[in-house]
C-alpha cells in the first residue's frame, strides 16, 4: 500500500492537498504486526474488519478523528 500512497502523492495529488492516507481494513488487528510492518512515519492505518460497514456518518466521524490524531502527532503543518 505504501507504493500506492507514494505514487498518488507524487503524480496525482495537487500541491495544495495534504499527504494521502492509506487505510487497511483487516479481519483482526495485531498492533505488534502493524507496528513492525508499516514504516514509522507512514500515512497508513490498520483497523479491524467488520462484515458490515458502519453507516456513512460513523465512517466520517472516525475519519475526522484519525485526521485530528494525525495532525496532533505531526504538528498539523503538512505543506
C-alpha positions in Angstrom: 0.0 0.0 0.0 2.9 2.4 0.7 3.7 2.2 -3.1 0.2 3.3 -4.0 0.2 6.1 -1.4 3.6 7.3 -2.7 2.5 7.2 -6.3 -0.7 9.1 -5.6 1.2 11.8 -3.7 3.9 12.2 -6.4 1.8 12.1 -9.6 -1.9 12.7 -8.8 -2.2 14.9 -5.6 -2.3 18.6 -6.1 0.2 20.9 -4.4 -2.5 22.4 -2.1 -3.7 19.0 -0.9 -2.4 17.3 2.3 -0.5 14.0 2.1 -2.6 10.9 1.2 -3.7 8.4 3.9 -4.0 4.7 3.3 -6.5 2.7 5.4 -6.1 -1.0 5.6 -9.1 -3.0 6.9 -8.3 -6.4 8.4 -10.3 -9.2 9.8 -8.2 -9.0 13.0 -5.8 -6.3 14.1 -2.5 -7.2 15.7 -0.8 -4.0 16.9 2.6 -5.6 17.1 2.4 -6.8 13.5 1.2 -3.4 12.3 4.0 -1.6 14.2 6.7 -3.9 12.7 5.3 -4.0 9.2 4.5 -0.3 8.5 7.1 2.4 8.2 7.3 4.5 11.3 6.1 7.7 9.7 3.7 6.2 7.2 0.3 7.5 6.4 -1.2 4.0 6.5 -3.5 2.8 9.2 -4.9 -0.6 10.0 -8.2 -1.4 11.7 -10.3 -4.5 12.3 -12.6 -5.9 9.6 -16.3 -6.0 10.0 -18.9 -7.9 8.0 -21.0 -4.8 7.7 -19.8 -1.2 7.1 -21.0 1.3 9.7 -23.2 4.0 8.3 -21.7 6.9 6.5 -21.9 9.3 9.5 -19.9 6.9 11.7 -17.3 6.5 9.0 -17.0 10.3 8.5 -16.7 10.8 12.3 -14.0 8.1 12.6 -12.0 9.6 9.7 -12.2 13.0 11.3 -10.8 11.5 14.5 -7.9 9.9 12.6 -7.2 13.2 10.8 -7.2 15.1 14.1 -4.9 12.4 15.7 -2.5 12.6 12.7 -2.4 16.4 12.8 -1.7 16.4 16.6 1.1 13.8 16.1 2.7 15.5 13.1 2.2 19.1 14.1 -0.7 19.8 11.7 1.6 21.6 9.2 2.0 19.3 6.2 2.5 21.7 3.3 
